[in-house]
Amino acid sequence: MQSFLAAHARNGPQADDRALVHAQRPDHSARHAQRSGAGGAAGCGAARAGHEDRFDGGVPHRRWPHDLRGGGIRPDIYVVADTFTTAERAFVKALGAKVPLFRDALTAYAIELKEGNRLPSPNFTVTQGMVDEIVRRMRAKGADLPDSVIAGARTLITQELGYEAARYVFGRSAEFRRRMADDEQIKRALALADRAKSPQDLLTLATTQPAPTTVRNR
C-alpha cells in the first residue's frame, strides 16, 4: 500500500490504475518487465497503442507503449489504450489504502456463489444486487465509498465480479472466455474475420479501416 500512495503522489491520476494492479499482485511488475520487450503485436494483427491497466483475476495484464515506427512485428490495426475512466479513478481514490478490500470482497463472494451453487452457467449475468453486495462488504470493512463514487464504478465492479466468479465456479477456461468476450482487440479481429472471404480479403480490410478512436474493453 505504500507503493500505492507513492505512485499517486509521483504520477497523478494514471497511477491509480496501476495501484489496483500492484495491490493485487505486487510481484507482477518484474515478470512483466521481462515480457514487455517482446514487441507490440497481438492476435490477428490487432494491437493496442498506449497502455492499459485492468484487473485480471489474479494475473493483471498491461500493455505499455511501443515504438511502432520500427522493430518487431508491426500490427495491421491499432486498438488504442484501455484505461480506467475518470469515474473509475475516483473509485480507486476513495478506496485509498483499502484497495485490497475490493479484491477480498470479490474472492469471498465468488466462493460463496460456488458453494451455494447459485450460478447456472458460465454465461451468468452479474446482477445489480450482486454488485450491491460487493459494495456492502467493502463498506462493512471500513471503506468510505459515497453513492456518487459507486455509481461511476458499477461497470468495473460488474466486470471484475464476473471474472472472479467465473474462475471460482467454472474454472479458468470459463474466466478466459468471459474476458475474451469483453476484449476490444479480440472483437475487432473477429469482426474483420467474419467479413473477409479469404486471407487476402482480410488483409485488405485491415489496411482500409478508419483511424482508431478511443475504445474500452466493455
HELIX and SHEET records of a PDB file:
HELIX    1   1 GLN A    2  ASN A   11  1                                  10    
HELIX    2   2 GLN A   14  GLN A   24  1                                  11    
HELIX    3   3 HIS A   28  ARG A   35  1                                   8    
HELIX    4   4 SER A   36  ALA A   38  5                                   3    
HELIX    5   5 GLY A   43  GLY A   45  5                                   3    
HELIX    6   6 THR A   86  LEU A   95  1                                  10    
HELIX    7   7 GLY A   96  LYS A   98  5                                   3    
HELIX    8   8 VAL A   99  GLU A  115  1                                  17    
HELIX    9   9 GLN A  128  ALA A  140  1                                  13    
HELIX   10  10 ASP A  147  PHE A  170  1                                  24    
HELIX   11  11 ARG A  172  ASP A  182  1                                  11    
HELIX   12  12 GLU A  184  ARG A  195  1                                  12    
HELIX   13  13 PRO A  199  THR A  207  1                                   9    
SHEET    1   A 2 ALA A  46  ALA A  47  0                                        
SHEET    2   A 2 ILE A  77  TYR A  78  1                                        
END                                                                             
